[in-house]
Amino acid sequence: MIAPAKIRRPSKNRVPSPAAAATVRHPDAAATEERRAALRARRESFFARKIDFIPCREFLAPEAEALASTPPASAPVRPAPAPSGRIDSYLAGLYETRLLSREEEQFHFRRMNWLRFRAATERGRFDEKRATARQIDVVEAMLSASEVERTILITSNLRLVVSIAKKFVTADDLFDELVAEGNVALMRAVDKFNFALGNRFSTYATYAIQRHFFRISHRGRQQRRRYTPADESLRSVPAAEPAQGCNSVQIDQLKELFAKFLGELEPREQQIVVARFGFDGRAPRTFRELGAEMGVCKERIRQIQTRAMEKIRGMATEAKLEQTVGDWL
């Protein structure tokens, strides 16, 4: 007798339909696309980043990496004694940081610029549209290491800023703000110092910081002469003789020239200068207010303003503005 054929039931592990398969793979596909988008954004930011370094012939020598990686064996310099009297915690912390010897200073400057040189060289070999995350990680690790060297150089010279600021502070200045301005000049000097010439950084930094303080002092005197008190009692006192100044035609010429200067600035620099000095008819905004408005820290706003004012001073010098106004007056 022939046994009846068994009815096969559908297997539980059957292959899903194409629509069901697409539904199953959808989360993985979305995650993959998200990772690709993140990598594209990272590539764009990575290749847009500016890498500055001081070029040096020894970077092309075979022993360049050994020179930039071997610290000197010189004895460390002890921290300088703190000044007598009452000082705040910031100044006390500065005197706990030891000074660098000449050999250590050369090593840190060489290593900082060598790492930036290597990072720029490696990045130049990458395809902007095909660079992998691993390649970007390698270059960013070099740049992070260079920032460590830069921080060492800055912190070991912060005491220099304080000593110079003490000579420039006046009754109209706040010592903390002057030190902050000096720190900005110090950071800029670290990036521009050519260590290959063999000079001590303190000599170069002292000149750069003093020059920055002279500019601040000159700008402060100009602002104090420009703005007079708005006291009603002073307004009621009749002037014995009208003050000599520019006529309406000359003022219009100055306005036109200054508008031209502003037009030469980058959009962000122009925005900060206009807001900081109230050229838009509003009350002048502080660094903190502009930082919150533009999404950056107040120190970054200060740096951009300093850069913009240096450009304006350069344009004014080129246009011989000071001589022209002097002839008018």
FENBEL-V262379 format. One record per residue. RES is the residue in three letters. SS is DSSP state (~ for helix, > for strand, _ for the rest). PHI is phi in degrees with one decimal (999 if undefined). D_LAST is the distance of its C-alpha to the last C-alpha in Angstrom with 2 decimals. Layout:
# FENBEL-V262379
res = {RES | RES}
ss = {SS | SS}
phi = {PHI | PHI}
d_last = {D_LAST | D_LAST}
This chain:
# FENBEL-V262379
res = {MET | ILE | ALA | PRO | ALA | LYS | ILE | ARG | ARG | PRO | SER | LYS | ASN | ARG | VAL | PRO | SER | PRO | ALA | ALA | ALA | ALA | THR | VAL | ARG | HIS | PRO | ASP | ALA | ALA | ALA | THR | GLU | GLU | ARG | ARG | ALA | ALA | LEU | ARG | ALA | ARG | ARG | GLU | SER | PHE | PHE | ALA | ARG | LYS | ILE | ASP | PHE | ILE | PRO | CYS | ARG | GLU | PHE | LEU | ALA | PRO | GLU | ALA | GLU | ALA | LEU | ALA | SER | THR | PRO | PRO | ALA | SER | ALA | PRO | VAL | ARG | PRO | ALA | PRO | ALA | PRO | SER | GLY | ARG | ILE | ASP | SER | TYR | LEU | ALA | GLY | LEU | TYR | GLU | THR | ARG | LEU | LEU | SER | ARG | GLU | GLU | GLU | GLN | PHE | HIS | PHE | ARG | ARG | MET | ASN | TRP | LEU | ARG | PHE | ARG | ALA | ALA | THR | GLU | ARG | GLY | ARG | PHE | ASP | GLU | LYS | ARG | ALA | THR | ALA | ARG | GLN | ILE | ASP | VAL | VAL | GLU | ALA | MET | LEU | SER | ALA | SER | GLU | VAL | GLU | ARG | THR | ILE | LEU | ILE | THR | SER | ASN | LEU | ARG | LEU | VAL | VAL | SER | ILE | ALA | LYS | LYS | PHE | VAL | THR | ALA | ASP | ASP | LEU | PHE | ASP | GLU | LEU | VAL | ALA | GLU | GLY | ASN | VAL | ALA | LEU | MET | ARG | ALA | VAL | ASP | LYS | PHE | ASN | PHE | ALA | LEU | GLY | ASN | ARG | PHE | SER | THR | TYR | ALA | THR | TYR | ALA | ILE | GLN | ARG | HIS | PHE | PHE | ARG | ILE | SER | HIS | ARG | GLY | ARG | GLN | GLN | ARG | ARG | ARG | TYR | THR | PRO | ALA | ASP | GLU | SER | LEU | ARG | SER | VAL | PRO | ALA | ALA | GLU | PRO | ALA | GLN | GLY | CYS | ASN | SER | VAL | GLN | ILE | ASP | GLN | LEU | LYS | GLU | LEU | PHE | ALA | LYS | PHE | LEU | GLY | GLU | LEU | GLU | PRO | ARG | GLU | GLN | GLN | ILE | VAL | VAL | ALA | ARG | PHE | GLY | PHE | ASP | GLY | ARG | ALA | PRO | ARG | THR | PHE | ARG | GLU | LEU | GLY | ALA | GLU | MET | GLY | VAL | CYS | LYS | GLU | ARG | ILE | ARG | GLN | ILE | GLN | THR | ARG | ALA | MET | GLU | LYS | ILE | ARG | GLY | MET | ALA | THR | GLU | ALA | LYS | LEU | GLU | GLN | THR | VAL | GLY | ASP | TRP | LEU}
ss = {_ | _ | _ | _ | _ | _ | _ | _ | _ | _ | _ | _ | _ | _ | _ | _ | _ | ~ | ~ | ~ | ~ | ~ | ~ | ~ | ~ | ~ | ~ | ~ | ~ | ~ | ~ | ~ | ~ | ~ | ~ | ~ | ~ | ~ | ~ | ~ | ~ | ~ | ~ | ~ | ~ | ~ | ~ | ~ | _ | _ | _ | _ | _ | _ | _ | _ | ~ | ~ | ~ | ~ | _ | _ | _ | ~ | ~ | ~ | ~ | ~ | ~ | _ | _ | _ | _ | _ | _ | _ | _ | _ | _ | _ | _ | _ | _ | _ | _ | _ | _ | _ | ~ | ~ | ~ | ~ | ~ | ~ | _ | _ | _ | _ | _ | _ | _ | ~ | ~ | ~ | ~ | ~ | ~ | ~ | ~ | ~ | ~ | ~ | ~ | ~ | ~ | ~ | ~ | ~ | ~ | ~ | ~ | ~ | ~ | ~ | _ | _ | _ | _ | _ | _ | _ | _ | ~ | ~ | ~ | ~ | ~ | ~ | ~ | ~ | ~ | ~ | ~ | ~ | ~ | ~ | ~ | ~ | ~ | ~ | ~ | ~ | ~ | ~ | ~ | _ | _ | ~ | ~ | ~ | ~ | ~ | ~ | ~ | ~ | ~ | ~ | ~ | _ | _ | _ | _ | _ | _ | ~ | ~ | ~ | ~ | ~ | ~ | ~ | ~ | ~ | ~ | ~ | ~ | ~ | ~ | ~ | ~ | ~ | ~ | _ | _ | ~ | ~ | ~ | _ | _ | _ | ~ | ~ | ~ | ~ | ~ | ~ | ~ | ~ | ~ | ~ | ~ | ~ | ~ | ~ | ~ | ~ | ~ | ~ | ~ | ~ | ~ | ~ | ~ | ~ | ~ | ~ | _ | _ | _ | _ | _ | ~ | ~ | ~ | ~ | _ | _ | _ | _ | _ | _ | _ | _ | _ | _ | _ | _ | ~ | ~ | ~ | ~ | ~ | ~ | ~ | ~ | ~ | ~ | ~ | ~ | ~ | ~ | ~ | ~ | _ | _ | _ | ~ | ~ | ~ | ~ | ~ | ~ | ~ | ~ | ~ | ~ | _ | _ | _ | _ | _ | _ | _ | _ | _ | _ | ~ | ~ | ~ | ~ | ~ | ~ | ~ | ~ | _ | _ | _ | ~ | ~ | ~ | ~ | ~ | ~ | ~ | ~ | ~ | ~ | ~ | ~ | ~ | ~ | ~ | ~ | ~ | ~ | ~ | ~ | ~ | _ | _ | ~ | ~ | ~ | ~ | ~ | ~ | ~ | ~ | _}
phi = {999 | -84.5 | -73.7 | -64.7 | -64.6 | -79.4 | -82.2 | -82.8 | -88.0 | -58.9 | -72.6 | -70.4 | -99.9 | -66.5 | -73.8 | -69.7 | -66.7 | -56.6 | -65.5 | -67.4 | -62.2 | -63.7 | -67.1 | -69.4 | -81.6 | -56.9 | -60.0 | -66.5 | -64.8 | -65.8 | -66.2 | -64.1 | -64.1 | -66.2 | -65.6 | -64.9 | -64.0 | -64.6 | -67.2 | -62.6 | -65.2 | -68.6 | -60.1 | -60.1 | -67.3 | -64.7 | -79.2 | -82.8 | -69.5 | -88.1 | -115.9 | -102.7 | -154.0 | -88.7 | -66.2 | -148.7 | -62.5 | -67.7 | -66.5 | -93.0 | -77.9 | -60.9 | -92.0 | -60.7 | -65.7 | -65.4 | -65.0 | -82.8 | -115.5 | -106.2 | -69.7 | -69.2 | -97.7 | -70.1 | -69.0 | -66.5 | -86.5 | -70.8 | -61.2 | -72.5 | -65.5 | -69.0 | -65.4 | -71.8 | 102.0 | -85.5 | -131.7 | -81.1 | -65.4 | -62.9 | -66.1 | -62.3 | -64.9 | -64.2 | -81.0 | -89.9 | -88.3 | -77.4 | -79.1 | -95.2 | -74.9 | -58.9 | -66.9 | -65.8 | -60.7 | -62.2 | -63.0 | -67.2 | -67.8 | -63.2 | -67.6 | -59.5 | -74.3 | -64.2 | -63.8 | -67.9 | -61.9 | -63.3 | -63.1 | -65.2 | -66.5 | -63.9 | -63.0 | -64.3 | -87.9 | -87.3 | -84.7 | -61.9 | -102.5 | -126.2 | -59.8 | -88.5 | -63.6 | -64.5 | -62.9 | -64.1 | -59.9 | -61.9 | -68.4 | -65.2 | -65.0 | -63.4 | -66.5 | -64.7 | -65.0 | -67.0 | -67.0 | -62.9 | -63.9 | -63.4 | -63.8 | -60.5 | -67.0 | -68.9 | -64.9 | -76.1 | -119.9 | -63.0 | -62.9 | -63.4 | -61.3 | -62.7 | -64.3 | -75.5 | -61.6 | -61.4 | -83.1 | -106.3 | -67.8 | -128.9 | -66.9 | -89.6 | -109.9 | -96.0 | -60.6 | -62.7 | -67.9 | -66.2 | -64.4 | -62.2 | -63.9 | -65.0 | -64.6 | -63.3 | -64.1 | -64.4 | -62.1 | -66.9 | -67.4 | -60.6 | -73.6 | -102.6 | -71.5 | -94.1 | -68.8 | -68.0 | -76.1 | 87.5 | -82.6 | -77.0 | -66.1 | -59.7 | -65.3 | -65.9 | -66.8 | -59.4 | -64.0 | -65.2 | -69.6 | -62.3 | -62.3 | -65.5 | -66.9 | -60.7 | -65.8 | -63.3 | -63.0 | -65.0 | -64.6 | -64.8 | -65.4 | -64.3 | -67.7 | -66.6 | -74.4 | -75.3 | -104.8 | -109.2 | -61.4 | -98.8 | -78.7 | -62.1 | -65.3 | -74.5 | -68.1 | -78.1 | -81.3 | -70.4 | -76.8 | -68.6 | -153.5 | -59.4 | -72.3 | -76.4 | -162.0 | -79.6 | -83.0 | -63.9 | -65.7 | -67.1 | -63.4 | -63.0 | -66.3 | -65.1 | -62.0 | -65.4 | -67.4 | -67.9 | -62.3 | -66.4 | -59.2 | -61.5 | -65.6 | -82.0 | -80.9 | -69.4 | -54.5 | -70.8 | -63.1 | -62.1 | -61.7 | -71.0 | -63.3 | -62.1 | -73.6 | -67.5 | -106.4 | 67.8 | -72.0 | -90.9 | 88.6 | -95.0 | -66.6 | -56.9 | -92.4 | -82.9 | -59.9 | -64.5 | -63.3 | -69.1 | -62.0 | -65.7 | -71.6 | -101.0 | 77.9 | -132.9 | -76.8 | -66.5 | -66.4 | -67.8 | -61.6 | -62.3 | -64.0 | -66.2 | -63.4 | -60.0 | -63.6 | -65.8 | -67.7 | -65.2 | -64.6 | -63.9 | -62.1 | -63.3 | -67.1 | -66.4 | -65.2 | -64.7 | -84.6 | 55.3 | -67.1 | -61.4 | -65.6 | -65.0 | -65.2 | -61.7 | -66.9 | -65.7 | -86.5}
d_last = {129.49 | 125.97 | 123.27 | 120.78 | 117.40 | 114.68 | 111.81 | 108.51 | 105.83 | 102.21 | 100.59 | 97.90 | 95.91 | 95.85 | 92.91 | 90.49 | 89.65 | 86.48 | 84.73 | 85.65 | 84.57 | 81.15 | 80.87 | 81.76 | 79.30 | 76.42 | 74.96 | 74.97 | 73.37 | 70.61 | 69.98 | 69.89 | 67.39 | 65.22 | 65.28 | 64.39 | 61.43 | 60.23 | 60.61 | 58.67 | 55.79 | 55.95 | 55.94 | 52.86 | 50.95 | 52.37 | 51.32 | 47.86 | 47.14 | 44.88 | 46.44 | 44.11 | 45.51 | 44.82 | 47.19 | 49.56 | 52.34 | 54.82 | 54.78 | 56.88 | 59.38 | 62.81 | 62.30 | 58.89 | 60.32 | 62.22 | 59.14 | 57.14 | 60.02 | 61.30 | 59.45 | 59.39 | 62.12 | 59.85 | 60.28 | 57.86 | 55.18 | 55.71 | 53.11 | 50.91 | 51.79 | 49.77 | 47.63 | 49.28 | 48.34 | 47.85 | 46.29 | 46.32 | 48.56 | 45.89 | 45.21 | 48.93 | 49.65 | 47.28 | 49.25 | 52.45 | 51.26 | 52.29 | 50.14 | 51.03 | 52.37 | 50.98 | 53.95 | 53.61 | 49.91 | 50.68 | 53.51 | 51.54 | 48.67 | 51.28 | 53.27 | 50.32 | 49.16 | 52.77 | 53.58 | 50.57 | 51.57 | 55.14 | 54.06 | 51.91 | 54.76 | 57.40 | 55.43 | 54.96 | 58.76 | 59.17 | 59.52 | 56.90 | 59.61 | 62.52 | 61.17 | 63.50 | 62.73 | 64.26 | 61.95 | 58.89 | 60.23 | 60.50 | 56.88 | 55.55 | 57.62 | 55.87 | 52.43 | 53.54 | 54.77 | 51.46 | 49.68 | 52.06 | 51.01 | 47.32 | 47.93 | 49.69 | 46.76 | 44.23 | 46.33 | 47.16 | 43.46 | 42.19 | 42.70 | 40.11 | 37.45 | 38.39 | 38.27 | 34.74 | 33.52 | 34.81 | 32.37 | 29.30 | 30.24 | 28.37 | 29.01 | 26.71 | 28.62 | 32.14 | 34.21 | 36.22 | 33.24 | 31.83 | 35.30 | 35.52 | 32.29 | 33.72 | 36.98 | 35.31 | 33.78 | 37.25 | 39.01 | 36.72 | 37.33 | 41.09 | 41.03 | 39.05 | 40.76 | 42.90 | 45.96 | 47.68 | 45.54 | 47.35 | 44.38 | 44.36 | 42.45 | 41.08 | 39.03 | 37.49 | 37.02 | 35.40 | 32.66 | 32.18 | 32.12 | 29.74 | 27.29 | 27.60 | 27.08 | 23.92 | 22.51 | 23.71 | 22.24 | 18.76 | 19.10 | 20.38 | 17.51 | 15.07 | 17.57 | 18.02 | 14.40 | 14.53 | 17.90 | 18.80 | 22.48 | 24.20 | 26.48 | 27.77 | 27.95 | 24.23 | 23.72 | 26.12 | 24.29 | 22.41 | 18.88 | 18.93 | 15.58 | 13.36 | 10.40 | 6.96 | 5.98 | 6.82 | 9.86 | 13.25 | 13.53 | 10.59 | 12.06 | 15.40 | 14.48 | 13.48 | 16.74 | 18.71 | 17.61 | 18.40 | 21.67 | 22.49 | 22.05 | 24.37 | 26.80 | 27.25 | 28.48 | 32.13 | 33.23 | 33.87 | 30.57 | 28.76 | 30.94 | 30.22 | 26.41 | 26.43 | 28.93 | 27.48 | 24.03 | 25.48 | 23.95 | 27.32 | 27.00 | 29.40 | 29.05 | 28.02 | 31.28 | 32.48 | 33.88 | 37.36 | 36.96 | 35.71 | 38.46 | 41.08 | 39.74 | 39.72 | 42.84 | 41.49 | 40.90 | 37.63 | 37.32 | 37.34 | 34.50 | 32.49 | 33.31 | 32.31 | 28.95 | 28.34 | 29.34 | 27.14 | 24.00 | 24.84 | 25.08 | 21.72 | 20.11 | 22.06 | 20.96 | 17.24 | 17.89 | 19.89 | 17.28 | 14.67 | 12.41 | 10.67 | 10.01 | 8.87 | 6.29 | 5.20 | 5.49 | 3.76 | 0.00}
